[in-house]
Amino acid sequence: MACKVLIVGGTGYLGKRLVKASLAQGHITYVLHRPEIGVDIEKVQMLLSFKEQGACLVQGSFNDHQSLVDAVKLVDVVICAISGVHIRSHHILLQLKLVEAIKEAGNVKRFLPSEFGTDPARMANAMEPGRVTFDDKMVVRKAIEDAGIPFTYVSANCFAGYFVGGLCQPGRITPSRESVILLGDGNQKAIYVDEDDIAMYTIKTIDDPRTLNKTFYLRPPANILSQREVIGIWEKLIGKVLEKSTISKEEFLIAMKSQDYAEQVGLTHYYHVCYEGCLTNFNIGDEGEEASKLYPEIKYTTVEEYLKRYL
Ligand SMILES: NC(=O)c1ccc[n+]([C@@H]2O[C@H](COP(=O)([O-])OP(=O)(O)OC[C@H]3O[C@@H](n4cnc5c(N)ncnc54)[C@H](OP(=O)(O)O)[C@@H]3O)[C@@H](O)[C@H]2O)c1
């Protein structure tokens, strides 16, 4: 059944895909248009293209509480994809204003905050400085739950563009045809998801009672792979074995210290994923659901298909 959906952060890397997926799945899709984007011509053009595709633009600002209340009053479901990657920008806590607006409006049947990564509830022992991402996301979760707002938290694991594109090497987003650096032994399993698939699964679940007040994990079975396995797929595609070197856990942590703050945040995340296996070292319990089990009919993009784009 068609829902009325408001997407906040709709011009972002993930947000634009959420808008596309929401329209494709037949929902009445509103996209927040913040006056603060001013003369950012690309964002304005993107918003206009959403409108052409059938979305409704709704004015609203994080500096104007009433405008947020009015925007969320229009819909059943609010999805926020506000920025949360330090090398781009990080505004996760701004969502507290959105939570206040949703609470006051009182009509929203489900809120999906900007998560879409590692499950922050499992990262209580994460390292500085990267733990800020998880801590801030947990602050938002607490506000949502304290306000009694129905929610779904999407744990999307690794965006393929960042991790698969760079063969799991931080600071690289295209695969080399010559060499690769293994993080440790390169055998820790991680989970990679095509960004369009993240959006598709997210929209699929917005009115599914099975994911209400739960964490929704995206674990496409064919994409649960170690760095070595990702490299192996690429090597098969290019018909060539890459030269390999290794960076140990200790060397990685020492090198991290000389980077600036934003880089260190990202490197901390790579550390937890690639050296510690934080995405795969637990089973999903009663508080969660897994996307490929709930929606086995969906054909997701495999790592091999994703890597073919770089040929
Ligand atoms: N698992 C992974 O590998 C991975 C990778 C990347 C991101 N993520 C997660 O995905 C989520 C979205 O990240 P993203 O990279 O897609 O974000 P992004 O493209 O950097 O930004 C998304 C949107 O945030 C809004 N925004 C930025 N600054 C703002 C401000 N000062 N005030 C209000 N809104 C502001 C803008 O939306 P409007 O201009 O449309 O309002 C922007 O388009 C985050 O939670 C992030 O942690 C996960």
The ligand as an SDF file (V2000), in Angstrom:
LIG
                    3D

 48 52  0  0  0  0  0  0  0  0999 V2000
   28.0690    2.1630    5.9840 N   0  0  0  0  0  0  0  0  0  0  0  0
   28.7850    2.9370    5.2220 C   0  0  0  0  0  0  0  0  0  0  0  0
   29.7530    2.4890    4.5740 O   0  0  0  0  0  0  0  0  0  0  0  0
   28.3830    4.3820    5.0830 C   0  0  0  0  0  0  0  0  0  0  0  0
   29.0150    5.1770    4.1270 C   0  0  0  0  0  0  0  0  0  0  0  0
   28.5770    6.4780    3.9670 C   0  0  0  0  0  0  0  0  0  0  0  0
   27.5370    6.9870    4.7600 C   0  0  0  0  0  0  0  0  0  0  0  0
   26.9530    6.1860    5.6980 N   0  0  0  0  0  0  0  0  0  0  0  0
   25.8570    6.7220    6.5290 C   0  0  0  0  0  0  0  0  0  0  0  0
   24.7910    7.0960    5.6720 O   0  0  0  0  0  0  0  0  0  0  0  0
   24.1310    8.2760    6.1680 C   0  0  0  0  0  0  0  0  0  0  0  0
   24.0670    9.3280    5.0610 C   0  0  0  0  0  0  0  0  0  0  0  0
   25.3850    9.7020    4.6740 O   0  0  0  0  0  0  0  0  0  0  0  0
   25.7010   10.3720    3.2650 P   0  0  0  0  0  0  0  0  0  0  0  0
   27.1560   10.1770    3.0010 O   0  0  0  0  0  0  0  0  0  0  0  0
   24.7050    9.9090    2.2610 O   0  0  0  0  0  0  0  0  0  0  0  0
   25.4510   11.9110    3.6020 O   0  0  0  0  0  0  0  0  0  0  0  0
   25.8570   13.2000    2.7320 P   0  0  0  0  0  0  0  0  0  0  0  0
   25.6780   12.9210    1.2950 O   0  0  0  0  0  0  0  0  0  0  0  0
   27.2040   13.6930    3.1760 O   0  0  0  0  0  0  0  0  0  0  0  0
   24.7940   14.2870    3.2440 O   0  0  0  0  0  0  0  0  0  0  0  0
   23.4260   13.9940    3.2060 C   0  0  0  0  0  0  0  0  0  0  0  0
   22.5910   15.1920    3.4100 C   0  0  0  0  0  0  0  0  0  0  0  0
   22.7610   15.7610    4.7140 O   0  0  0  0  0  0  0  0  0  0  0  0
   22.1310   17.0270    4.6890 C   0  0  0  0  0  0  0  0  0  0  0  0
   22.9610   18.0110    5.4120 N   0  0  0  0  0  0  0  0  0  0  0  0
   24.2860   18.1980    5.3100 C   0  0  0  0  0  0  0  0  0  0  0  0
   24.6500   19.2290    6.1060 N   0  0  0  0  0  0  0  0  0  0  0  0
   23.5410   19.6500    6.7260 C   0  0  0  0  0  0  0  0  0  0  0  0
   23.2460   20.6750    7.6580 C   0  0  0  0  0  0  0  0  0  0  0  0
   24.2120   21.4950    8.1140 N   0  0  0  0  0  0  0  0  0  0  0  0
   21.9860   20.8350    8.0630 N   0  0  0  0  0  0  0  0  0  0  0  0
   21.0180   20.0200    7.6110 C   0  0  0  0  0  0  0  0  0  0  0  0
   21.2190   19.0450    6.7130 N   0  0  0  0  0  0  0  0  0  0  0  0
   22.4600   18.8760    6.2870 C   0  0  0  0  0  0  0  0  0  0  0  0
   22.0090   17.4550    3.2390 C   0  0  0  0  0  0  0  0  0  0  0  0
   20.6640   17.2730    2.8520 O   0  0  0  0  0  0  0  0  0  0  0  0
   19.7180   18.3810    2.1620 P   0  0  0  0  0  0  0  0  0  0  0  0
   20.5900   19.4320    1.6150 O   0  0  0  0  0  0  0  0  0  0  0  0
   18.9600   17.5760    1.1350 O   0  0  0  0  0  0  0  0  0  0  0  0
   18.8380   18.8590    3.2400 O   0  0  0  0  0  0  0  0  0  0  0  0
   22.8670   16.4210    2.5370 C   0  0  0  0  0  0  0  0  0  0  0  0
   22.5370   16.2120    1.2070 O   0  0  0  0  0  0  0  0  0  0  0  0
   24.9100    8.6900    7.4140 C   0  0  0  0  0  0  0  0  0  0  0  0
   24.2570    8.2390    8.5660 O   0  0  0  0  0  0  0  0  0  0  0  0
   26.2410    7.9900    7.2730 C   0  0  0  0  0  0  0  0  0  0  0  0
   26.8670    7.7060    8.5120 O   0  0  0  0  0  0  0  0  0  0  0  0
   27.3500    4.8930    5.8570 C   0  0  0  0  0  0  0  0  0  0  0  0
  1  2  1  0
  2  3  2  0
  2  4  1  0
  4  5  1  0
  4 48  2  0
  5  6  2  0
  6  7  1  0
  7  8  2  0
  8  9  1  0
  8 48  1  0
  9 10  1  0
  9 46  1  0
 10 11  1  0
 11 12  1  0
 11 44  1  0
 12 13  1  0
 13 14  1  0
 14 15  2  0
 14 16  1  0
 14 17  1  0
 17 18  1  0
 18 19  2  0
 18 20  1  0
 18 21  1  0
 21 22  1  0
 22 23  1  0
 23 24  1  0
 23 42  1  0
 24 25  1  0
 25 26  1  0
 25 36  1  0
 26 27  1  0
 26 35  1  0
 27 28  2  0
 28 29  1  0
 29 30  1  0
 29 35  2  0
 30 31  1  0
 30 32  2  0
 32 33  1  0
 33 34  2  0
 34 35  1  0
 36 37  1  0
 36 42  1  0
 37 38  1  0
 38 39  2  0
 38 40  1  0
 38 41  1  0
 42 43  1  0
 44 45  1  0
 44 46  1  0
 46 47  1  0
M  CHG  2   8   1  16  -1
M  END
$$$$
